[in-house]
């Protein structure tokens, strides 16, 4: 809505003429508003029509390319084109055979899995899954927290393993803590220290003549990432970038366990495996890695909470944002 300043103060014919011109302006504005409303309505109708048309033209699920279970198993055995491939290689090989969308048939307790390599499909899924998304991934992590260590986690699965209404509730608690720009200020100086240690580590490991990084440089990037995450999650530097740290033993244990967890999760959840029927050696290794992650993170979490409680008893005052931040973490 716009407000017009109508300077139509005159006498006789001048008043009539001025009012006529003002009335003409009002009518033109009204026509423009009506046209804009019609355009918006038409756009909404067009989008709805396009969505209905797209839905009606969609091909049935039964037409998505796939292999039968037996044929797929044969391809996984010696002599088959998928034999001895890791999870990433298997997905790429199937994309080459079937295109950007296909179904990996379920077996050994794992349901059928639809794979798509199109970013447009990603957008459609995320825009239409609603506030309670169902994401049947991290099955092994959910097993560890709901079955193997249910007494410790007490139905708290975390952001990775949970979905549906429970996921939405968890995000509601976590988002205000993690997505507030003002909370970043609490860690700027500490993060800067981690970055400086990473730069110093680069100077130590690079070739002095060519300045090239060693072949295992990827692990130092992973260490830097974990060090940065731990600084926020555990309120402590683990010392992954320096070997003389008092926490280096715990840091190395956590780093190894996380690396093992990621590799084994991809193997057990995205390729056919018997772990749902019997505890395979890889499954046992994965559960041990998750136990190690739990023990190290819980140790440092309890230390951070004890430190906070001790500071409260001594009357140490934090900034209001810090008190709110740490308080909500310990309560949840």
Helices and strands as residue ranges (DSSP letters): H 12-57, G 61-63, H 69-76, H 87-98, E 101-104, E 113-116, H 119-128, H 139-143, I 144-148, H 150-153, H 158-161, H 164-178, H 181-184, G 185-187, H 188-205, H 217-233, H 248-270, H 281-313, H 320-331
